[in-house]
Amino acid sequence: MDEKFAPHLEELTRALGDIENTGIRAEFEKLIAFRVPPDVAKESILRKFGGKRKVLKIKDLSANLKNFELTGRILDLGEKSIRPPEGGKEGPSRLYTGVLADETGSVLFSSWKELPGSIGDVINIKNAYTRIWQNRIRLSIGEQTLVSKVSDSALPPISELSGSQAKKLIEIGAADFSIDIVACVLQLSHREVLAKGRQSRVISGVLADETGRLPFTAWIELPGIDIGSIIRIEGAQVRMFRGMPSVNVLSSTKVSSVEPEDAAKLAFTFESAARDPVPIRIEKIGSRESMFDVAAAGNVVSVRPGSGIISRCPECGRVIQRGNCRVHGKVEGIRDMRIKAILDDGTGSMSVMFPRELAEIIYGKTLEEAEQLMFSDVSKDAVYEDLRRFLTGRYLAVRGNASKGEYGISFVAEKAWVPEDDLAVRVVELLRRLGPDEENGHDACSEISNGGINLA
Ligand SMILES: [Zn+2]
């Protein structure tokens, strides 16, 4: 390349570091080849690669992140050829996939270009992005991503990184790949599923430790393990299902019983782990991507449209409009009842879905009674209006699964009840939140007696 470009290349090196191995020099040369003036080329490269870029660790990865930098060791690498789309002019392209790890975790990646390293090497990735692929976070290396090999990395060696990470259940998230846990089996059941055209027996259930609970699925037999067993699981995979992590026990996973003398040293017993979860603050639920089997309590601040009597497709269970299923067309709908309500406890709010069994309990009317109301009233919203009148302002406790989405926390209730006995506790709590000031305290009292959280 021409001598006259040297000052520009020097400036790029000063600003961006190694420009040879990161492909920045090649990028510069490409622009020059396209007859871009050298100073314009330099500026554009500085803008593209020099901007403030977040440097992340693997544990920080979440869905749909863009333009970050990450360094990791390649634990696994494979390639496959992808057939071009029908009618395309190009030949098959190569896709490189594998696992990248740092001291905080490991992540699946896919790259449309060949990497400057192989298994065991450390690579630095600039301008990467993440996607959700098959319910897992995947690090994507695209055209605009710069990848360079790091020869003197302080990252732990491959033997250390390839081991699973020991985790408590509450710490397990979408970015986890392979984990080691010690937990007790709270629920366990066998079922037959059709997997890859073959009937297989799978075990599914719920695990618990002192921090929380998670569902698990085992694709292998678990001899001697039953409800109440305290087990050590090594090398389980984390899969995401409906926004919730679940522990997958595969043939490569090691499962063993914890000896009673070791179990005695744990921070939980079967009895403590099996205890019903106590309500926690909604704020705390919102601080995590998802929480499995938790409880919360708060006031119903609104009942959402779509609550009340609905019709479902008999084939797929989808909610149908005017006897038409999106998938199955004209069908004879099955009546169902559900309630979607916003629950607020003063620290946060969440959208709670109550299926029929719970809707009937908290509404105090059965589906049949609600139907009678619907038929006896001219307004088609009679049930919805009645639900709003009845539920708004009520104090409820719920237990179920929470996941965070675009519109905040959505919670699917599996249990719901009116915690009548703790009214006094809540009054004290409310007074404390409103401050020690006597006048305020007085106001708060009258607010309560005015029925803000009346339990009638
Ligand atoms: Zn359908």
Boltz pocket constraint, residues with backbone or C-beta under 6 A from the ligand:
constraints:
  - pocket:
      binder: B
      contacts: [[A, 313], [A, 314], [A, 315], [A, 316], [A, 317], [A, 318], [A, 325], [A, 326], [A, 327], [A, 328], [A, 329]]
      max_distance: 6.0
